Amino acid sequence: LLHYRRAKEILSVLDPDFVSHRVTWVKLGQRLEINGTVTTIGNTYIRDNNLRFMDFLRHWASKGRKDRQYARNKIIYYDRRNPVGTTMKRFIRPDIENEIISRITDAMQRQGRKEDLIIFNGFYPGGQRMTSYEQFLLFKDATTIIGPHGSGISGNLLWTNPKPRDCDDRVKVLEFIGGRDTAK
């Protein structure tokens, strides 16, 4: 498989045996001999948030996992207040994001929602990055995911239930795109 971004880490969460025993990781431009032929991996455009590919991965992730039970007890807000590792076009001013979180909290109270509101940014409070497995454990229990457009939301949808019983059981996603003034 083509070695790019966090593919090895994510596939290790899905199927560690597959990654350890059945995959050869190849870098762009690397030459391999396969059954007497030479193969070169060229510059390939890869889109890791392709919907059909993500759906395939979601079903793969759900097979044979003992930790794949869905508690459905979290509303997750994807925090973009910290500009470290965030492009300016997706960075949201802290005052705007605080208002969004306040409105979410108010709406949860008005509607009697019992889930925990989790503010997610991919890191623990001490600054340590969450592993893919830790993100899996968090996002698999989401009833709702809210936040600005980007791979932080689409990539973590991988961990949600691929086989909901009905529309009420399906994870809800509220994704928005900030305007020019959200980063100023």
C-alpha positions as CSV (number, residue, x, y, z in Angstrom):
1,L,0.0,0.0,0.0
2,L,1.1,3.6,-0.6
3,H,2.5,5.0,2.6
4,Y,0.9,8.4,3.2
5,R,-0.2,10.5,6.1
6,R,-1.7,8.5,8.9
7,A,-2.7,5.5,6.9
8,K,-0.6,2.9,8.8
9,E,-1.9,4.2,12.2
10,I,-5.6,4.1,11.0
11,L,-5.3,0.7,9.4
12,S,-3.7,-0.6,12.6
13,V,-6.8,0.3,14.5
14,L,-9.0,-1.4,11.9
15,D,-7.0,-4.6,11.6
16,P,-3.6,-4.9,13.3
17,D,-2.9,-8.4,11.9
18,F,-3.5,-7.2,8.4
19,V,-1.0,-4.3,8.8
20,S,1.6,-6.5,10.5
21,H,1.6,-9.5,8.2
22,R,0.0,-8.6,4.9
23,V,1.0,-5.1,3.9
24,T,4.1,-3.8,2.3
25,W,4.3,0.0,2.6
26,V,5.6,1.7,-0.5
27,K,6.8,5.3,-0.8
28,L,6.2,7.5,-3.9
29,G,8.9,6.8,-6.4
30,Q,10.0,3.6,-4.7
31,R,10.8,0.7,-7.1
32,L,9.7,-2.9,-6.2
33,E,10.1,-6.2,-7.9
34,I,6.9,-8.1,-7.9
35,N,6.8,-11.6,-9.6
36,G,9.8,-10.6,-11.8
37,T,8.5,-7.2,-12.9
38,V,9.6,-3.8,-11.7
39,T,6.9,-1.6,-10.3
40,T,7.2,2.1,-9.5
41,I,4.7,4.0,-7.5
42,G,4.2,7.3,-9.3
43,N,2.7,10.6,-8.1
44,T,-0.8,9.5,-7.4
45,Y,-3.6,11.9,-6.3
46,I,-5.1,10.5,-3.2
47,R,-8.2,11.8,-1.5
48,D,-8.5,10.2,1.9
49,N,-12.0,11.6,2.5
50,N,-13.6,10.0,-0.5
51,L,-17.1,9.0,0.6
52,R,-17.1,5.5,-0.9
53,F,-13.7,4.7,0.5
54,M,-14.7,6.0,3.9
55,D,-17.9,3.9,3.8
56,F,-15.8,0.8,3.0
57,L,-13.5,1.6,5.9
58,R,-16.4,2.2,8.3
59,H,-17.8,-1.3,7.5
60,W,-14.3,-2.8,7.8
61,A,-13.9,-1.1,11.2
62,S,-17.1,-2.6,12.5
63,K,-16.3,-6.2,11.7
64,G,-15.0,-8.4,14.5
65,R,-14.2,-5.7,17.0
66,K,-15.0,-6.4,20.7
67,D,-14.7,-2.6,21.4
68,R,-17.2,-1.8,18.7
69,Q,-20.2,-1.2,20.9
70,Y,-21.9,2.2,20.6
71,A,-22.8,4.0,23.8
72,R,-24.3,6.9,21.9
73,N,-23.6,9.3,24.8
74,K,-21.5,12.2,23.3
75,I,-22.0,15.3,21.3
76,I,-18.7,16.3,19.9
77,Y,-17.7,19.8,18.9
78,Y,-14.5,20.1,16.8
79,D,-12.6,23.0,18.3
80,R,-10.6,25.3,15.8
81,R,-9.6,28.0,18.3
82,N,-6.0,27.0,18.4
83,P,-4.2,28.1,15.2
84,V,-1.3,25.6,15.7
85,G,-1.7,23.1,12.9
86,T,-4.8,24.9,11.6
87,T,-4.8,26.8,8.4
88,M,-6.0,30.4,8.7
89,K,-8.9,29.8,6.4
90,R,-10.3,27.3,8.9
91,F,-9.2,28.9,12.1
92,I,-12.0,30.5,14.1
93,R,-11.6,33.4,16.5
94,P,-11.9,32.2,20.1
95,D,-14.8,34.7,20.8
96,I,-16.8,33.3,17.9
97,E,-16.1,29.7,18.9
98,N,-17.0,30.4,22.6
99,E,-20.4,31.7,21.4
100,I,-21.0,28.6,19.3
101,I,-20.2,26.3,22.3
102,S,-22.4,28.4,24.5
103,R,-25.3,28.1,22.0
104,I,-24.8,24.3,21.8
105,T,-24.9,24.0,25.6
106,D,-28.1,26.1,25.8
107,A,-29.8,24.1,23.1
108,M,-28.8,20.8,24.8
109,Q,-30.4,22.1,28.1
110,R,-33.6,23.3,26.3
111,Q,-34.0,20.0,24.5
112,G,-33.2,17.9,27.5
113,R,-30.2,16.2,25.9
114,K,-28.3,14.0,28.3
115,E,-25.2,13.4,26.3
116,D,-21.8,14.8,27.4
117,L,-20.5,17.7,25.3
118,I,-17.0,17.0,24.3
119,I,-14.7,19.7,23.0
120,F,-12.3,17.9,20.6
121,N,-9.2,19.3,19.0
122,G,-7.1,16.1,18.6
123,F,-5.0,16.7,21.7
124,Y,-5.2,16.1,25.4
125,P,-5.2,19.1,27.8
126,G,-1.4,18.6,28.3
127,G,-0.8,18.9,24.6
128,Q,-0.2,15.2,23.8
129,R,-1.8,14.2,20.4
130,M,-4.5,11.6,20.5
131,T,-3.8,8.4,18.7
132,S,-6.2,7.1,16.0
133,Y,-7.4,4.5,18.4
134,E,-8.2,7.1,21.1
135,Q,-10.1,9.1,18.5
136,F,-12.0,5.9,17.6
137,L,-13.0,5.3,21.2
138,L,-14.3,8.9,21.4
139,F,-16.1,9.2,18.1
140,K,-17.7,5.8,18.0
141,D,-20.1,7.0,20.8
142,A,-21.1,10.2,19.1
143,T,-24.8,11.1,18.6
144,T,-23.8,14.4,17.0
145,I,-20.6,15.9,15.6
146,I,-20.5,19.7,15.1
147,G,-17.7,21.9,13.7
148,P,-16.1,23.7,10.9
149,H,-15.6,22.0,7.6
150,G,-12.5,19.9,7.2
151,S,-10.8,16.5,7.6
152,G,-11.1,16.7,11.4
153,I,-14.8,15.9,11.0
154,S,-14.8,13.9,7.8
155,G,-11.9,11.7,8.9
156,N,-13.4,10.9,12.3
157,L,-16.7,9.9,10.8
158,L,-14.8,6.7,10.0
159,W,-15.3,5.7,13.6
160,T,-19.1,6.1,13.7
161,N,-21.6,3.3,13.4
162,P,-21.8,2.2,9.7
163,K,-25.0,0.2,10.2
164,P,-27.5,2.4,12.1
165,R,-30.9,0.7,12.8
166,D,-32.8,3.8,11.5
167,C,-32.4,7.6,11.0
168,D,-32.6,8.3,14.7
169,D,-29.6,5.9,15.3
170,R,-27.5,7.6,12.6
171,V,-24.9,10.1,13.8
172,K,-25.9,13.7,13.0
173,V,-23.4,16.1,11.5
174,L,-23.5,19.8,11.5
175,E,-20.6,21.2,9.5
176,F,-20.2,24.8,8.7
177,I,-17.8,27.0,6.7
178,G,-16.6,30.2,8.3
179,G,-16.5,33.5,6.5
180,R,-13.5,35.8,5.9
181,D,-14.0,37.5,9.3
182,T,-13.9,34.3,11.4
183,A,-10.1,34.3,11.3
184,K,-9.5,38.0,11.9
